[in-house]
């Protein structure tokens, strides 16, 4: 099922808004900073993938992406629930009107 263009635009606008908010989240910025520091330490070793610095960077990167994905998922879930409740509340008065 394809969504109408207006709904696609609304969904995209909401995704952009949530992504921008997450991008500027203080906790996530802290984690990104730690990730960047660990990544820079990577290049001090010659065999990068076998260094503890690489493992540290990789761990921090995975945590950072996990936080981003978790927040996007939770916000999407909240938005989906709000949309469902809104649509159901709009359709219910119509059902009550036809029964009366």
C-alpha positions as CSV (number, residue, x, y, z in Angstrom):
1,X,0.0,0.0,0.0
2,X,1.4,3.4,-1.0
3,X,0.8,6.4,1.3
4,X,-0.6,9.5,-0.3
5,X,2.1,12.2,-1.1
6,X,1.0,14.5,1.7
7,X,1.5,11.6,4.2
8,X,4.9,10.7,2.8
9,X,5.9,14.4,3.1
10,X,4.6,14.5,6.7
11,X,6.5,11.3,7.6
12,X,9.7,12.6,6.0
13,X,9.4,15.9,7.8
14,X,8.9,14.1,11.1
15,X,11.9,11.9,10.5
16,X,14.0,14.9,9.7
17,X,12.9,16.6,12.9
18,X,13.6,13.6,15.1
19,X,16.9,12.9,13.4
20,X,18.0,16.6,14.0
21,X,17.0,16.4,17.6
22,X,18.9,13.1,18.1
23,X,21.9,14.6,16.3
24,X,22.2,17.4,18.9
25,X,21.5,15.2,21.9
26,X,24.1,16.0,24.7
27,X,24.6,12.3,25.7
28,X,25.0,11.2,22.2
29,X,27.4,14.0,21.5
30,X,29.5,12.9,24.5
31,X,29.5,9.3,23.2
32,X,30.4,10.6,19.7
33,X,33.3,12.6,21.2
34,X,34.6,9.5,22.9
35,X,34.2,7.5,19.7
36,X,36.2,10.1,17.8
37,X,39.0,10.1,20.4
38,X,39.2,6.3,20.2
39,X,39.3,6.5,16.4
40,X,42.2,9.0,16.4
41,X,44.1,6.8,18.8
42,X,43.7,4.0,16.2
43,X,46.3,5.4,13.9
44,X,49.0,5.4,16.5
45,X,49.5,1.7,15.9
46,X,50.8,0.1,12.7
47,X,48.6,-3.0,12.5
48,X,45.4,-1.1,13.2
49,X,42.9,-4.0,13.5
50,X,44.9,-5.9,16.1
51,X,45.4,-2.9,18.5
52,X,43.4,-2.4,21.7
53,X,42.7,1.1,20.3
54,X,40.8,-0.4,17.4
55,X,38.8,-2.6,19.7
56,X,38.0,0.5,21.9
57,X,37.0,2.5,18.9
58,X,34.8,-0.3,17.5
59,X,33.1,-0.8,20.8
60,X,32.3,2.9,21.2
61,X,31.1,3.2,17.6
62,X,28.7,0.3,18.1
63,X,27.4,1.9,21.3
64,X,26.9,5.2,19.6
65,X,25.0,3.6,16.7
66,X,23.0,1.6,19.1
67,X,21.9,4.7,21.0
68,X,21.0,6.4,17.8
69,X,19.0,3.5,16.5
70,X,17.2,3.0,19.8
71,X,16.1,6.6,20.0
72,X,14.9,6.6,16.4
73,X,13.0,3.4,17.0
74,X,11.4,4.6,20.2
75,X,10.3,7.9,18.7
76,X,9.0,6.1,15.6
77,X,7.0,3.8,17.9
78,X,5.6,6.8,19.9
79,X,4.7,8.6,16.6
80,X,3.0,5.4,15.3
81,X,1.0,5.0,18.4
82,X,-0.1,8.7,18.4
83,X,-1.1,8.4,14.7
84,X,-3.1,5.2,15.4
85,X,-4.9,6.8,18.4
86,X,-5.6,9.9,16.4
87,X,-7.0,7.9,13.4
88,X,-9.1,5.7,15.7
89,X,-10.5,8.6,17.7
90,X,-11.5,10.3,14.4
91,X,-13.2,7.1,13.1
92,X,-15.0,6.2,16.3
93,X,-17.4,9.2,16.5
94,X,-18.5,8.4,12.9
95,X,-19.3,4.8,14.0
96,X,-21.3,6.2,17.0
97,X,-23.2,8.6,14.8
98,X,-24.3,5.9,12.4
99,X,-25.5,3.7,15.2
100,X,-27.6,6.4,16.8
